[in-house]
């Protein structure tokens, strides 16, 4: 009437218990929902940060930029 106990049943149950324990021991990276920060970004021009300020690489940075850009196809 009773099901016979087999050692393989114990191994299977132990493996499932260990797996469940590992899964519950690992927590997610973040518990909050994903925030889309680009949706709330507002740039306000300031005297030191605005589109009318010219931008130019100095010679050292231009050499470095050319090395990086050379890695990518045109």
N, C-alpha and C positions, 0 to 999 in steps of 0.2 A: 503494500500500500504506500509506503513512503519511498520517495525517490532516493536512490543510492547516492551518497556523497562521493564525489571523485576529486582527487587532488588537483586536476586541471581546472575544475570549477573555482577552487580557491585562488589559483594563479590568475585566472581571468578577472575575478572580483577584485583582487588586490591591484591588478593593473588598472582597472577602471577607477578604483578609489584614488590611486596615486595620480592618475591623469586629472581627475576632478580637483584634487588638492592643488596640483600645479596650476591649473586654470584659474582657480579662485585666489591663489597667492599672487598672481600677476595682475597688476592694476593697469588701467589704461593710462596713456600718456597725459591725457587731459579729460577731465570730467565735464567740462563746460562745452557748449556748442561752439562750432567754428565761427569766429568773428571775422567779418569781411572788413578789414580796416581801410581798404581802398575806397569803400563806399562812404566813409565819413571824413576823408581827408580833404581839407580845404587849405589851399596855399594862399597866403596873403603876402603880397610884395612888400619888401622892406628896402631901405636904402642900400643894404649890403647883399640883398638876395632878390633880384628882379631880372626880367628878360633883357633889359637894356645894358646890363653889365657884360662886356665882351669876355669870351672865354678863349684861352689859348694855352696849349701845353707848352711847358718849357722844354728845352732840348733833351734833357735827361728823360722826362716823362714821355716825350714824343718817341724816342727810341724804344722805350719799353712798350708803348702802345703799338708800335709797328710790329714788334716781335709777337705780341699777343694776337693782333689782327691777322698776321701771316698764317696762323694756325687754321684759319677758317676759309672756306671757299668764297670766291667773290660773290 
